[in-house]
Amino acid sequence: MADTTTAPRIVPANQASWDDLQAIFGGRGDPSRCWCQRFKMAPGESWANVGAAQHAFRLRTQTHCGHPDSDTTSGLVAYLDREPVGWCAIEPRSAYPRMLRNNRVPWKGRSEDKADSSVWAVTCFVTRAGFRRQGIAYALAREAVEFARQRGARAVEGYPMTTKDALPAELHVGTRGMFSAAAFMQVSQPSVRRVVMRIEF
């Protein structure tokens, strides 16, 4: 991980514009198809039957982007020299219905109240093409901790990859090193390649 010359400025996503979010997610690759909806989809929904345009609309609605007075949003946006460069999804864990139905990650080996909205989750990172390997996601992970704490979370957790051979498409959940650098501690390992990292407040 290379250090940025200038630390990114990070704001709640409702303080960003929709144009800024579109610049981060881009027009090609997995982010532009998913729009951070993987853990949000309802039973029976798929990438094909929902479509990228609807996913984008949902993210726009969830973030309340362009509405700085909004009390809620679904993530954080990072800027370098006024350029939007990164995204991090951070919300109460109960905001991710598909995750609540998952029996392996993050639930295997843990006894948890899945509906506990006081536990927040960091589920996704996107760094804009041209700005990668500059520590953007590391900075977002650190800021996500304070974002959750300030909004009343009693804990925040993430579900990163453990392996160095992870495919780029898998790294949207982050890496163990990224979460460790933000002071998260490992609490379980639901699969060979995934761990649960957590901070208690």
Biotite code that builds the C-alpha atoms (Angstrom):
import biotite.structure as struc

atoms = struc.array([
    struc.Atom([0.000, 0.000, 0.000], chain_id="A", res_id=1, res_name="MET", atom_name="CA", element="C"),
    struc.Atom([1.450, 3.305, -1.048], chain_id="A", res_id=2, res_name="ALA", atom_name="CA", element="C"),
    struc.Atom([0.848, 6.396, 1.047], chain_id="A", res_id=3, res_name="ASP", atom_name="CA", element="C"),
    struc.Atom([-0.943, 9.334, -0.465], chain_id="A", res_id=4, res_name="THR", atom_name="CA", element="C"),
    struc.Atom([0.990, 12.595, -0.630], chain_id="A", res_id=5, res_name="THR", atom_name="CA", element="C"),
    struc.Atom([-2.124, 14.345, 0.606], chain_id="A", res_id=6, res_name="THR", atom_name="CA", element="C"),
    struc.Atom([-4.587, 12.631, 2.905], chain_id="A", res_id=7, res_name="ALA", atom_name="CA", element="C"),
    struc.Atom([-8.006, 12.265, 1.310], chain_id="A", res_id=8, res_name="PRO", atom_name="CA", element="C"),
    struc.Atom([-10.903, 14.339, 2.530], chain_id="A", res_id=9, res_name="ARG", atom_name="CA", element="C"),
    struc.Atom([-13.773, 12.044, 3.459], chain_id="A", res_id=10, res_name="ILE", atom_name="CA", element="C"),
    struc.Atom([-17.419, 13.079, 3.782], chain_id="A", res_id=11, res_name="VAL", atom_name="CA", element="C"),
    struc.Atom([-20.764, 11.329, 4.312], chain_id="A", res_id=12, res_name="PRO", atom_name="CA", element="C"),
    struc.Atom([-22.162, 10.387, 0.916], chain_id="A", res_id=13, res_name="ALA", atom_name="CA", element="C"),
    struc.Atom([-25.172, 12.684, 1.253], chain_id="A", res_id=14, res_name="ASN", atom_name="CA", element="C"),
    struc.Atom([-22.689, 15.583, 1.035], chain_id="A", res_id=15, res_name="GLN", atom_name="CA", element="C"),
    struc.Atom([-21.435, 14.300, -2.328], chain_id="A", res_id=16, res_name="ALA", atom_name="CA", element="C"),
    struc.Atom([-23.144, 14.796, -5.661], chain_id="A", res_id=17, res_name="SER", atom_name="CA", element="C"),
    struc.Atom([-24.517, 12.047, -7.856], chain_id="A", res_id=18, res_name="TRP", atom_name="CA", element="C"),
    struc.Atom([-21.961, 13.048, -10.484], chain_id="A", res_id=19, res_name="ASP", atom_name="CA", element="C"),
    struc.Atom([-19.214, 12.360, -7.924], chain_id="A", res_id=20, res_name="ASP", atom_name="CA", element="C"),
    struc.Atom([-20.554, 8.891, -7.179], chain_id="A", res_id=21, res_name="LEU", atom_name="CA", element="C"),
    struc.Atom([-20.882, 8.104, -10.870], chain_id="A", res_id=22, res_name="GLN", atom_name="CA", element="C"),
    struc.Atom([-17.259, 9.145, -11.404], chain_id="A", res_id=23, res_name="ALA", atom_name="CA", element="C"),
    struc.Atom([-16.131, 6.701, -8.699], chain_id="A", res_id=24, res_name="ILE", atom_name="CA", element="C"),
    struc.Atom([-18.198, 3.742, -9.870], chain_id="A", res_id=25, res_name="PHE", atom_name="CA", element="C"),
    struc.Atom([-17.342, 4.369, -13.512], chain_id="A", res_id=26, res_name="GLY", atom_name="CA", element="C"),
    struc.Atom([-18.894, 2.933, -16.639], chain_id="A", res_id=27, res_name="GLY", atom_name="CA", element="C"),
    struc.Atom([-17.103, -0.425, -16.838], chain_id="A", res_id=28, res_name="ARG", atom_name="CA", element="C"),
    struc.Atom([-16.351, -3.324, -14.533], chain_id="A", res_id=29, res_name="GLY", atom_name="CA", element="C"),
    struc.Atom([-18.117, -4.757, -11.511], chain_id="A", res_id=30, res_name="ASP", atom_name="CA", element="C"),
    struc.Atom([-18.779, -1.495, -9.625], chain_id="A", res_id=31, res_name="PRO", atom_name="CA", element="C"),
    struc.Atom([-20.778, -0.100, -12.550], chain_id="A", res_id=32, res_name="SER", atom_name="CA", element="C"),
    struc.Atom([-22.950, -3.243, -12.601], chain_id="A", res_id=33, res_name="ARG", atom_name="CA", element="C"),
    struc.Atom([-23.393, -3.717, -8.857], chain_id="A", res_id=34, res_name="CYS", atom_name="CA", element="C"),
    struc.Atom([-23.587, -0.140, -7.531], chain_id="A", res_id=35, res_name="TRP", atom_name="CA", element="C"),
    struc.Atom([-23.006, -1.579, -4.054], chain_id="A", res_id=36, res_name="CYS", atom_name="CA", element="C"),
    struc.Atom([-26.260, -3.561, -4.052], chain_id="A", res_id=37, res_name="GLN", atom_name="CA", element="C"),
    struc.Atom([-24.911, -7.093, -3.549], chain_id="A", res_id=38, res_name="ARG", atom_name="CA", element="C"),
    struc.Atom([-26.043, -7.285, 0.091], chain_id="A", res_id=39, res_name="PHE", atom_name="CA", element="C"),
    struc.Atom([-29.214, -5.286, -0.538], chain_id="A", res_id=40, res_name="LYS", atom_name="CA", element="C"),
    struc.Atom([-31.042, -7.479, -3.040], chain_id="A", res_id=41, res_name="MET", atom_name="CA", element="C"),
    struc.Atom([-34.329, -9.125, -2.115], chain_id="A", res_id=42, res_name="ALA", atom_name="CA", element="C"),
    struc.Atom([-35.111, -12.848, -2.542], chain_id="A", res_id=43, res_name="PRO", atom_name="CA", element="C"),
    struc.Atom([-35.515, -13.708, -6.213], chain_id="A", res_id=44, res_name="GLY", atom_name="CA", element="C"),
    struc.Atom([-33.573, -10.697, -7.432], chain_id="A", res_id=45, res_name="GLU", atom_name="CA", element="C"),
    struc.Atom([-30.475, -11.146, -9.590], chain_id="A", res_id=46, res_name="SER", atom_name="CA", element="C"),
    struc.Atom([-28.068, -8.957, -11.509], chain_id="A", res_id=47, res_name="TRP", atom_name="CA", element="C"),
    struc.Atom([-29.944, -9.825, -14.710], chain_id="A", res_id=48, res_name="ALA", atom_name="CA", element="C"),
    struc.Atom([-33.523, -9.241, -13.592], chain_id="A", res_id=49, res_name="ASN", atom_name="CA", element="C"),
    struc.Atom([-32.791, -5.985, -11.755], chain_id="A", res_id=50, res_name="VAL", atom_name="CA", element="C"),
    struc.Atom([-30.200, -4.407, -14.035], chain_id="A", res_id=51, res_name="GLY", atom_name="CA", element="C"),
    struc.Atom([-27.475, -1.832, -13.559], chain_id="A", res_id=52, res_name="ALA", atom_name="CA", element="C"),
    struc.Atom([-29.735, 1.187, -14.073], chain_id="A", res_id=53, res_name="ALA", atom_name="CA", element="C"),
    struc.Atom([-32.024, 0.138, -11.235], chain_id="A", res_id=54, res_name="GLN", atom_name="CA", element="C"),
    struc.Atom([-29.040, -0.649, -8.992], chain_id="A", res_id=55, res_name="HIS", atom_name="CA", element="C"),
    struc.Atom([-27.695, 2.840, -9.671], chain_id="A", res_id=56, res_name="ALA", atom_name="CA", element="C"),
    struc.Atom([-31.061, 4.388, -8.849], chain_id="A", res_id=57, res_name="PHE", atom_name="CA", element="C"),
    struc.Atom([-31.166, 2.469, -5.576], chain_id="A", res_id=58, res_name="ARG", atom_name="CA", element="C"),
    struc.Atom([-27.709, 3.665, -4.561], chain_id="A", res_id=59, res_name="LEU", atom_name="CA", element="C"),
    struc.Atom([-28.639, 7.237, -5.380], chain_id="A", res_id=60, res_name="ARG", atom_name="CA", element="C"),
    struc.Atom([-31.702, 6.905, -3.156], chain_id="A", res_id=61, res_name="THR", atom_name="CA", element="C"),
    struc.Atom([-29.847, 5.153, -0.327], chain_id="A", res_id=62, res_name="GLN", atom_name="CA", element="C"),
    struc.Atom([-27.051, 7.723, -0.164], chain_id="A", res_id=63, res_name="THR", atom_name="CA", element="C"),
    struc.Atom([-29.322, 10.793, -0.288], chain_id="A", res_id=64, res_name="HIS", atom_name="CA", element="C"),
    struc.Atom([-26.469, 12.282, -2.316], chain_id="A", res_id=65, res_name="CYS", atom_name="CA", element="C"),
    struc.Atom([-26.875, 15.974, -3.010], chain_id="A", res_id=66, res_name="GLY", atom_name="CA", element="C"),
    struc.Atom([-28.847, 16.440, 0.224], chain_id="A", res_id=67, res_name="HIS", atom_name="CA", element="C"),
    struc.Atom([-26.291, 17.580, 2.812], chain_id="A", res_id=68, res_name="PRO", atom_name="CA", element="C"),
    struc.Atom([-28.977, 18.154, 5.451], chain_id="A", res_id=69, res_name="ASP", atom_name="CA", element="C"),
    struc.Atom([-30.123, 14.527, 5.344], chain_id="A", res_id=70, res_name="SER", atom_name="CA", element="C"),
    struc.Atom([-29.863, 12.630, 8.636], chain_id="A", res_id=71, res_name="ASP", atom_name="CA", element="C"),
    struc.Atom([-29.110, 9.354, 6.871], chain_id="A", res_id=72, res_name="THR", atom_name="CA", element="C"),
    struc.Atom([-26.827, 8.032, 4.183], chain_id="A", res_id=73, res_name="THR", atom_name="CA", element="C"),
    struc.Atom([-25.352, 4.664, 3.253], chain_id="A", res_id=74, res_name="SER", atom_name="CA", element="C"),
    struc.Atom([-21.654, 5.410, 2.954], chain_id="A", res_id=75, res_name="GLY", atom_name="CA", element="C"),
    struc.Atom([-18.642, 7.671, 2.696], chain_id="A", res_id=76, res_name="LEU", atom_name="CA", element="C"),
    struc.Atom([-16.973, 9.396, -0.250], chain_id="A", res_id=77, res_name="VAL", atom_name="CA", element="C"),
    struc.Atom([-13.263, 10.269, -0.447], chain_id="A", res_id=78, res_name="ALA", atom_name="CA", element="C"),
    struc.Atom([-11.764, 13.205, -2.360], chain_id="A", res_id=79, res_name="TYR", atom_name="CA", element="C"),
    struc.Atom([-8.240, 14.119, -3.412], chain_id="A", res_id=80, res_name="LEU", atom_name="CA", element="C"),
    struc.Atom([-7.827, 17.703, -4.571], chain_id="A", res_id=81, res_name="ASP", atom_name="CA", element="C"),
    struc.Atom([-11.598, 17.948, -5.079], chain_id="A", res_id=82, res_name="ARG", atom_name="CA", element="C"),
    struc.Atom([-11.621, 14.843, -7.257], chain_id="A", res_id=83, res_name="GLU", atom_name="CA", element="C"),
    struc.Atom([-13.997, 12.082, -6.052], chain_id="A", res_id=84, res_name="PRO", atom_name="CA", element="C"),
    struc.Atom([-11.769, 9.009, -5.677], chain_id="A", res_id=85, res_name="VAL", atom_name="CA", element="C"),
    struc.Atom([-13.320, 6.447, -3.337], chain_id="A", res_id=86, res_name="GLY", atom_name="CA", element="C"),
    struc.Atom([-16.451, 4.957, -1.805], chain_id="A", res_id=87, res_name="TRP", atom_name="CA", element="C"),
    struc.Atom([-17.097, 2.924, 1.330], chain_id="A", res_id=88, res_name="CYS", atom_name="CA", element="C"),
    struc.Atom([-20.454, 1.396, 2.305], chain_id="A", res_id=89, res_name="ALA", atom_name="CA", element="C"),
    struc.Atom([-21.134, 1.708, 6.040], chain_id="A", res_id=90, res_name="ILE", atom_name="CA", element="C"),
    struc.Atom([-24.557, 1.217, 7.640], chain_id="A", res_id=91, res_name="GLU", atom_name="CA", element="C"),
    struc.Atom([-26.268, -0.729, 10.418], chain_id="A", res_id=92, res_name="PRO", atom_name="CA", element="C"),
    struc.Atom([-25.823, -4.420, 9.643], chain_id="A", res_id=93, res_name="ARG", atom_name="CA", element="C"),
    struc.Atom([-29.612, -4.800, 9.556], chain_id="A", res_id=94, res_name="SER", atom_name="CA", element="C"),
    struc.Atom([-29.683, -2.611, 6.414], chain_id="A", res_id=95, res_name="ALA", atom_name="CA", element="C"),
    struc.Atom([-28.298, -5.531, 4.381], chain_id="A", res_id=96, res_name="TYR", atom_name="CA", element="C"),
    struc.Atom([-31.152, -8.032, 3.930], chain_id="A", res_id=97, res_name="PRO", atom_name="CA", element="C"),
    struc.Atom([-29.160, -10.411, 1.757], chain_id="A", res_id=98, res_name="ARG", atom_name="CA", element="C"),
    struc.Atom([-26.463, -10.604, 4.420], chain_id="A", res_id=99, res_name="MET", atom_name="CA", element="C"),
    struc.Atom([-29.070, -11.425, 7.041], chain_id="A", res_id=100, res_name="LEU", atom_name="CA", element="C"),
    struc.Atom([-30.098, -14.442, 4.952], chain_id="A", res_id=101, res_name="ARG", atom_name="CA", element="C"),
    struc.Atom([-26.496, -15.661, 4.524], chain_id="A", res_id=102, res_name="ASN", atom_name="CA", element="C"),
    struc.Atom([-25.629, -18.661, 6.703], chain_id="A", res_id=103, res_name="ASN", atom_name="CA", element="C"),
    struc.Atom([-21.860, -18.570, 6.240], chain_id="A", res_id=104, res_name="ARG", atom_name="CA", element="C"),
    struc.Atom([-20.409, -15.076, 5.992], chain_id="A", res_id=105, res_name="VAL", atom_name="CA", element="C"),
    struc.Atom([-20.578, -13.492, 8.469], chain_id="A", res_id=106, res_name="PRO", atom_name="CA", element="C"),
    struc.Atom([-22.571, -15.814, 10.717], chain_id="A", res_id=107, res_name="TRP", atom_name="CA", element="C"),
    struc.Atom([-20.724, -19.138, 10.796], chain_id="A", res_id=108, res_name="LYS", atom_name="CA", element="C"),
    struc.Atom([-19.254, -19.844, 14.232], chain_id="A", res_id=109, res_name="GLY", atom_name="CA", element="C"),
    struc.Atom([-20.984, -16.895, 15.899], chain_id="A", res_id=110, res_name="ARG", atom_name="CA", element="C"),
    struc.Atom([-24.112, -16.456, 17.950], chain_id="A", res_id=111, res_name="SER", atom_name="CA", element="C"),
    struc.Atom([-25.429, -13.080, 16.838], chain_id="A", res_id=112, res_name="GLU", atom_name="CA", element="C"),
    struc.Atom([-28.734, -11.253, 16.793], chain_id="A", res_id=113, res_name="ASP", atom_name="CA", element="C"),
    struc.Atom([-28.899, -10.585, 13.072], chain_id="A", res_id=114, res_name="LYS", atom_name="CA", element="C"),
    struc.Atom([-31.486, -7.843, 13.531], chain_id="A", res_id=115, res_name="ALA", atom_name="CA", element="C"),
    struc.Atom([-29.367, -5.849, 16.016], chain_id="A", res_id=116, res_name="ASP", atom_name="CA", element="C"),
    struc.Atom([-29.171, -2.416, 14.379], chain_id="A", res_id=117, res_name="SER", atom_name="CA", element="C"),
    struc.Atom([-26.557, -1.212, 16.881], chain_id="A", res_id=118, res_name="SER", atom_name="CA", element="C"),
    struc.Atom([-23.942, -3.317, 15.064], chain_id="A", res_id=119, res_name="VAL", atom_name="CA", element="C"),
    struc.Atom([-22.775, -1.579, 11.908], chain_id="A", res_id=120, res_name="TRP", atom_name="CA", element="C"),
    struc.Atom([-21.087, -3.176, 8.906], chain_id="A", res_id=121, res_name="ALA", atom_name="CA", element="C"),
    struc.Atom([-18.490, -2.030, 6.373], chain_id="A", res_id=122, res_name="VAL", atom_name="CA", element="C"),
    struc.Atom([-19.373, -4.062, 3.295], chain_id="A", res_id=123, res_name="THR", atom_name="CA", element="C"),
    struc.Atom([-17.825, -2.496, 0.207], chain_id="A", res_id=124, res_name="CYS", atom_name="CA", element="C"),
    struc.Atom([-14.979, -0.327, -1.066], chain_id="A", res_id=125, res_name="PHE", atom_name="CA", element="C"),
    struc.Atom([-14.571, 1.182, -4.518], chain_id="A", res_id=126, res_name="VAL", atom_name="CA", element="C"),
    struc.Atom([-11.486, 3.148, -5.523], chain_id="A", res_id=127, res_name="THR", atom_name="CA", element="C"),
    struc.Atom([-11.731, 5.078, -8.760], chain_id="A", res_id=128, res_name="ARG", atom_name="CA", element="C"),
    struc.Atom([-9.532, 3.945, -11.630], chain_id="A", res_id=129, res_name="ALA", atom_name="CA", element="C"),
    struc.Atom([-6.377, 6.027, -11.726], chain_id="A", res_id=130, res_name="GLY", atom_name="CA", element="C"),
    struc.Atom([-6.270, 6.503, -7.949], chain_id="A", res_id=131, res_name="PHE", atom_name="CA", element="C"),
    struc.Atom([-5.607, 2.968, -6.735], chain_id="A", res_id=132, res_name="ARG", atom_name="CA", element="C"),
    struc.Atom([-2.677, 1.937, -4.513], chain_id="A", res_id=133, res_name="ARG", atom_name="CA", element="C"),
    struc.Atom([-2.688, 5.322, -2.824], chain_id="A", res_id=134, res_name="GLN", atom_name="CA", element="C"),
    struc.Atom([-4.227, 4.320, 0.501], chain_id="A", res_id=135, res_name="GLY", atom_name="CA", element="C"),
    struc.Atom([-7.736, 5.554, -0.309], chain_id="A", res_id=136, res_name="ILE", atom_name="CA", element="C"),
    struc.Atom([-9.497, 2.424, 0.983], chain_id="A", res_id=137, res_name="ALA", atom_name="CA", element="C"),
    struc.Atom([-7.328, 2.391, 4.123], chain_id="A", res_id=138, res_name="TYR", atom_name="CA", element="C"),
    struc.Atom([-8.396, 5.964, 4.889], chain_id="A", res_id=139, res_name="ALA", atom_name="CA", element="C"),
    struc.Atom([-12.053, 5.093, 4.270], chain_id="A", res_id=140, res_name="LEU", atom_name="CA", element="C"),
    struc.Atom([-11.858, 2.108, 6.643], chain_id="A", res_id=141, res_name="ALA", atom_name="CA", element="C"),
    struc.Atom([-10.468, 4.324, 9.400], chain_id="A", res_id=142, res_name="ARG", atom_name="CA", element="C"),
    struc.Atom([-13.112, 6.980, 8.840], chain_id="A", res_id=143, res_name="GLU", atom_name="CA", element="C"),
    struc.Atom([-15.888, 4.372, 8.819], chain_id="A", res_id=144, res_name="ALA", atom_name="CA", element="C"),
    struc.Atom([-15.098, 3.585, 12.455], chain_id="A", res_id=145, res_name="VAL", atom_name="CA", element="C"),
    struc.Atom([-15.693, 7.162, 13.557], chain_id="A", res_id=146, res_name="GLU", atom_name="CA", element="C"),
    struc.Atom([-18.700, 7.513, 11.280], chain_id="A", res_id=147, res_name="PHE", atom_name="CA", element="C"),
    struc.Atom([-20.400, 4.545, 12.965], chain_id="A", res_id=148, res_name="ALA", atom_name="CA", element="C"),
    struc.Atom([-19.340, 5.578, 16.461], chain_id="A", res_id=149, res_name="ARG", atom_name="CA", element="C"),
    struc.Atom([-20.718, 9.097, 16.063], chain_id="A", res_id=150, res_name="GLN", atom_name="CA", element="C"),
    struc.Atom([-24.060, 7.673, 14.957], chain_id="A", res_id=151, res_name="ARG", atom_name="CA", element="C"),
    struc.Atom([-24.535, 5.473, 17.994], chain_id="A", res_id=152, res_name="GLY", atom_name="CA", element="C"),
    struc.Atom([-23.122, 2.120, 16.909], chain_id="A", res_id=153, res_name="ALA", atom_name="CA", element="C"),
    struc.Atom([-21.969, -0.151, 19.726], chain_id="A", res_id=154, res_name="ARG", atom_name="CA", element="C"),
    struc.Atom([-19.756, -2.117, 17.313], chain_id="A", res_id=155, res_name="ALA", atom_name="CA", element="C"),
    struc.Atom([-18.677, -2.051, 13.677], chain_id="A", res_id=156, res_name="VAL", atom_name="CA", element="C"),
    struc.Atom([-17.429, -4.978, 11.637], chain_id="A", res_id=157, res_name="GLU", atom_name="CA", element="C"),
    struc.Atom([-16.161, -5.918, 8.190], chain_id="A", res_id=158, res_name="GLY", atom_name="CA", element="C"),
    struc.Atom([-15.753, -9.149, 6.223], chain_id="A", res_id=159, res_name="TYR", atom_name="CA", element="C"),
    struc.Atom([-12.462, -8.899, 4.333], chain_id="A", res_id=160, res_name="PRO", atom_name="CA", element="C"),
    struc.Atom([-10.443, -11.294, 2.239], chain_id="A", res_id=161, res_name="MET", atom_name="CA", element="C"),
    struc.Atom([-7.438, -13.000, 3.800], chain_id="A", res_id=162, res_name="THR", atom_name="CA", element="C"),
    struc.Atom([-5.505, -14.134, 0.742], chain_id="A", res_id=163, res_name="THR", atom_name="CA", element="C"),
    struc.Atom([-3.032, -12.241, -1.398], chain_id="A", res_id=164, res_name="LYS", atom_name="CA", element="C"),
    struc.Atom([-4.192, -14.119, -4.490], chain_id="A", res_id=165, res_name="ASP", atom_name="CA", element="C"),
    struc.Atom([-7.726, -12.702, -4.330], chain_id="A", res_id=166, res_name="ALA", atom_name="CA", element="C"),
    struc.Atom([-9.171, -11.618, -7.655], chain_id="A", res_id=167, res_name="LEU", atom_name="CA", element="C"),
    struc.Atom([-9.741, -7.871, -8.077], chain_id="A", res_id=168, res_name="PRO", atom_name="CA", element="C"),
    struc.Atom([-13.499, -8.470, -8.159], chain_id="A", res_id=169, res_name="ALA", atom_name="CA", element="C"),
    struc.Atom([-13.278, -10.068, -4.689], chain_id="A", res_id=170, res_name="GLU", atom_name="CA", element="C"),
    struc.Atom([-11.451, -7.183, -3.059], chain_id="A", res_id=171, res_name="LEU", atom_name="CA", element="C"),
    struc.Atom([-14.502, -4.938, -2.844], chain_id="A", res_id=172, res_name="HIS", atom_name="CA", element="C"),
    struc.Atom([-14.915, -6.291, 0.707], chain_id="A", res_id=173, res_name="VAL", atom_name="CA", element="C"),
    struc.Atom([-11.418, -5.109, 1.654], chain_id="A", res_id=174, res_name="GLY", atom_name="CA", element="C"),
    struc.Atom([-8.397, -6.963, 2.997], chain_id="A", res_id=175, res_name="THR", atom_name="CA", element="C"),
    struc.Atom([-7.532, -8.167, 6.479], chain_id="A", res_id=176, res_name="ARG", atom_name="CA", element="C"),
    struc.Atom([-4.540, -5.820, 6.524], chain_id="A", res_id=177, res_name="GLY", atom_name="CA", element="C"),
    struc.Atom([-6.746, -2.834, 5.713], chain_id="A", res_id=178, res_name="MET", atom_name="CA", element="C"),
    struc.Atom([-9.043, -3.553, 8.650], chain_id="A", res_id=179, res_name="PHE", atom_name="CA", element="C"),
    struc.Atom([-6.157, -4.349, 10.996], chain_id="A", res_id=180, res_name="SER", atom_name="CA", element="C"),
    struc.Atom([-4.626, -0.961, 10.168], chain_id="A", res_id=181, res_name="ALA", atom_name="CA", element="C"),
    struc.Atom([-7.914, 0.640, 11.261], chain_id="A", res_id=182, res_name="ALA", atom_name="CA", element="C"),
    struc.Atom([-7.718, -1.225, 14.635], chain_id="A", res_id=183, res_name="ALA", atom_name="CA", element="C"),
    struc.Atom([-10.289, -3.938, 13.846], chain_id="A", res_id=184, res_name="PHE", atom_name="CA", element="C"),
    struc.Atom([-9.688, -7.297, 15.541], chain_id="A", res_id=185, res_name="MET", atom_name="CA", element="C"),
    struc.Atom([-10.466, -10.689, 14.018], chain_id="A", res_id=186, res_name="GLN", atom_name="CA", element="C"),
    struc.Atom([-13.380, -12.419, 15.766], chain_id="A", res_id=187, res_name="VAL", atom_name="CA", element="C"),
    struc.Atom([-14.077, -15.365, 13.447], chain_id="A", res_id=188, res_name="SER", atom_name="CA", element="C"),
    struc.Atom([-13.152, -17.009, 10.161], chain_id="A", res_id=189, res_name="GLN", atom_name="CA", element="C"),
    struc.Atom([-16.290, -18.240, 8.396], chain_id="A", res_id=190, res_name="PRO", atom_name="CA", element="C"),
    struc.Atom([-14.356, -19.478, 5.354], chain_id="A", res_id=191, res_name="SER", atom_name="CA", element="C"),
    struc.Atom([-10.793, -20.148, 4.290], chain_id="A", res_id=192, res_name="VAL", atom_name="CA", element="C"),
    struc.Atom([-10.589, -16.807, 2.489], chain_id="A", res_id=193, res_name="ARG", atom_name="CA", element="C"),
    struc.Atom([-12.838, -14.576, 4.611], chain_id="A", res_id=194, res_name="ARG", atom_name="CA", element="C"),
    struc.Atom([-12.690, -13.315, 8.201], chain_id="A", res_id=195, res_name="VAL", atom_name="CA", element="C"),
    struc.Atom([-14.893, -11.186, 10.405], chain_id="A", res_id=196, res_name="VAL", atom_name="CA", element="C"),
    struc.Atom([-13.077, -8.146, 11.814], chain_id="A", res_id=197, res_name="MET", atom_name="CA", element="C"),
    struc.Atom([-14.717, -6.042, 14.516], chain_id="A", res_id=198, res_name="ARG", atom_name="CA", element="C"),
    struc.Atom([-14.362, -3.061, 16.840], chain_id="A", res_id=199, res_name="ILE", atom_name="CA", element="C"),
    struc.Atom([-16.433, -2.767, 20.028], chain_id="A", res_id=200, res_name="GLU", atom_name="CA", element="C"),
    struc.Atom([-17.190, 0.727, 21.349], chain_id="A", res_id=201, res_name="PHE", atom_name="CA", element="C"),
])
